[in-house]
Structure formats: C-alpha cells, structure tokens
Amino acid sequence: MTTVDRMRSAQEILAEANVIAVVGASRDPFKPAHTVPLQMLRHGWRIIPVNPFVDEVFGVKTVPTLADIGEPVDLVDVFRPARDAVEVVRQAIAIKAPAVWLQSGIVSAEARRLAEEAGIDYVEDRCLAVERAVGSLTRLA
C-alpha cells in the first residue's frame, strides 16, 4: 500500500502511474484490450503489452509474462477473464507492482483478497480509459 492508512483511489493510481503493463493486450483493433491501452499510450503513459502469442501490439514489443518485463511498473492492467485474475495478481505481487487494475466486467474476490493481503492497490470492474477521461488525466507535456 502506498499510504499507511488507506488504499489509493482509482484516480490516484492512474494519476501517479507512468508505466502500465497490460496483461492480455490485443492486436485486434476492435477489442477494448487494444483500444484502451492505445488511448493510454496516446495520452503519454508508457505501455508494456503482455501477450505470449504475439511479438508486438500497437507498434510496441510484447513480453510473454509480467516476470519478463525486467523493470519496475506502476500498474498492472488486466484484460483477461476473471478466472485468470488470481494468477495475474500473484504475478503482479511477485514483480512488486504497487497496483493491479481489472478492466470493466472483470471481478474476482480471491484476486482482491490476495492484493489486499500483499498491500497493493486494487481496482476491478473499471475502465482505465474512462477514468482517464473523467479525471482529464494525461502524461503529455
């Protein structure tokens, strides 16, 4: 947890993030797993797509797993089914990510419990792009 007495809000997590690992990033331009991280990239966040099945997404080289990133990330954004969320949270804890964000429609009580026990910030069933727009957040100079 980044503060002693409370978890950060979704807006705080996003405002304080610079590097976002996107688990399940897609090459399909019609899927949210492509359009959402692309929007974040266009607004100045550094995106690391995590997908073991493709070499690149929106012109950015992918890594097969979170463990393959090899540098700190500020946020792990998840575009995987809820049944995969627990394993992704375990991987996020292993790389010492300070926050995990499950996209709209993805909810996991077990993933939430793991994140809370590890003291990392956790958001579920919310869209990064919507939160970015609502907060008028950008990383561009």
C-alpha positions as CSV (number, residue, x, y, z in Angstrom):
1,M,0.0,0.0,0.0
2,T,1.3,3.4,-0.8
3,T,-0.1,5.2,2.2
4,V,-0.1,4.0,5.8
5,D,-3.9,4.1,6.4
6,R,-5.7,3.7,3.1
7,M,-5.5,2.3,-0.4
8,R,-5.3,4.8,-3.3
9,S,-8.4,5.6,-5.3
10,A,-8.6,4.6,-9.0
11,Q,-8.0,8.3,-10.0
12,E,-4.9,8.5,-7.7
13,I,-3.5,5.2,-9.0
14,L,-3.8,6.4,-12.6
15,A,-2.6,9.9,-11.9
16,E,0.6,8.5,-10.2
17,A,1.3,5.8,-12.8
18,N,3.8,6.3,-15.6
19,V,4.4,2.7,-16.8
20,I,1.5,0.3,-17.3
21,A,1.9,-3.4,-18.0
22,V,-1.2,-4.6,-19.9
23,V,-1.9,-8.3,-19.5
24,G,-3.9,-9.6,-22.4
25,A,-3.2,-6.7,-24.8
26,S,-4.6,-7.5,-28.2
27,R,-3.7,-6.8,-31.8
28,D,-7.4,-6.7,-32.7
29,P,-8.2,-3.0,-33.2
30,F,-11.9,-3.7,-32.4
31,K,-11.2,-5.1,-28.9
32,P,-11.0,-3.0,-25.8
33,A,-7.7,-4.8,-25.0
34,H,-6.3,-2.9,-28.0
35,T,-8.2,0.4,-27.9
36,V,-7.9,1.2,-24.2
37,P,-4.1,0.7,-23.9
38,L,-3.6,2.5,-27.2
39,Q,-5.6,5.5,-25.8
40,M,-3.4,5.5,-22.7
41,L,-0.3,5.4,-24.9
42,R,-1.6,8.3,-27.0
43,H,-2.1,10.3,-23.8
44,G,1.5,9.8,-22.7
45,W,1.6,6.7,-20.5
46,R,4.3,4.1,-21.3
47,I,2.6,0.8,-22.1
48,I,4.2,-2.6,-21.9
49,P,1.9,-5.2,-23.6
50,V,2.0,-8.6,-22.0
51,N,0.9,-11.3,-24.5
52,P,2.8,-14.6,-25.1
53,F,1.2,-15.1,-28.5
54,V,2.3,-12.0,-30.5
55,D,5.5,-10.1,-31.0
56,E,4.1,-6.6,-30.8
57,V,0.8,-4.7,-30.2
58,F,0.3,-1.1,-31.5
59,G,3.9,-1.0,-32.5
60,V,5.2,-1.9,-29.0
61,K,7.2,-5.1,-28.4
62,T,5.3,-7.5,-26.2
63,V,6.7,-9.6,-23.3
64,P,5.2,-13.1,-22.6
65,T,4.7,-12.7,-18.9
66,L,5.0,-10.0,-16.2
67,A,8.2,-11.7,-14.9
68,D,9.8,-11.0,-18.3
69,I,9.4,-7.2,-18.0
70,G,12.7,-6.7,-16.2
71,E,11.9,-3.1,-14.9
72,P,9.5,-1.6,-12.4
73,V,5.9,-1.0,-13.5
74,D,3.5,1.3,-11.7
75,L,0.3,-0.5,-12.6
76,V,-0.7,-3.9,-14.0
77,D,-3.9,-3.6,-16.1
78,V,-5.7,-6.8,-16.8
79,F,-7.7,-7.8,-19.9
80,R,-8.1,-11.5,-19.0
81,P,-11.2,-13.4,-17.9
82,A,-11.9,-13.3,-14.1
83,R,-10.8,-16.9,-13.7
84,D,-7.2,-15.7,-14.7
85,A,-7.2,-12.7,-12.4
86,V,-5.8,-14.6,-9.3
87,E,-2.8,-15.8,-11.2
88,V,-2.2,-12.4,-12.7
89,V,-2.4,-10.8,-9.2
90,R,0.1,-13.4,-8.0
91,Q,2.5,-12.4,-10.8
92,A,2.0,-8.7,-10.0
93,I,2.9,-9.3,-6.4
94,A,6.0,-11.3,-7.5
95,I,7.2,-8.3,-9.6
96,K,6.4,-5.9,-6.7
97,A,3.8,-3.9,-8.8
98,P,2.2,-1.3,-6.5
99,A,-1.3,-1.7,-8.1
100,V,-3.5,-4.0,-10.1
101,W,-6.5,-2.9,-12.2
102,L,-9.1,-5.3,-13.6
103,Q,-10.9,-3.8,-16.6
104,S,-14.6,-3.4,-16.9
105,G,-16.6,-6.6,-16.4
106,I,-13.7,-8.4,-14.5
107,V,-14.3,-9.1,-10.9
108,S,-12.5,-11.6,-8.5
109,A,-13.0,-11.7,-4.8
110,E,-9.9,-14.0,-4.5
111,A,-7.7,-11.7,-6.6
112,R,-8.9,-8.7,-4.4
113,R,-8.0,-10.7,-1.2
114,L,-4.6,-11.5,-2.5
115,A,-3.9,-7.9,-3.5
116,E,-5.1,-6.6,-0.1
117,E,-3.0,-9.1,1.8
118,A,0.0,-8.1,-0.2
119,G,-0.7,-4.4,0.5
120,I,-1.1,-3.4,-3.2
121,D,-3.8,-1.1,-4.5
122,Y,-6.6,-2.9,-6.4
123,V,-9.3,-1.8,-8.7
124,E,-11.8,-4.0,-10.5
125,D,-14.6,-3.7,-13.0
126,R,-13.5,-0.2,-14.1
127,C,-12.0,1.1,-17.4
128,L,-8.7,2.9,-17.5
129,A,-9.7,5.0,-20.4
130,V,-13.0,6.1,-18.8
131,E,-11.1,7.0,-15.6
132,R,-8.5,8.9,-17.6
133,A,-11.2,10.9,-19.4
134,V,-13.3,11.6,-16.2
135,G,-10.2,12.8,-14.5
136,S,-8.9,14.7,-17.6
137,L,-5.6,12.9,-16.9
138,T,-2.7,13.0,-19.4
139,R,1.1,12.4,-19.3
140,L,1.8,14.6,-22.3
141,A,3.8,17.8,-21.8
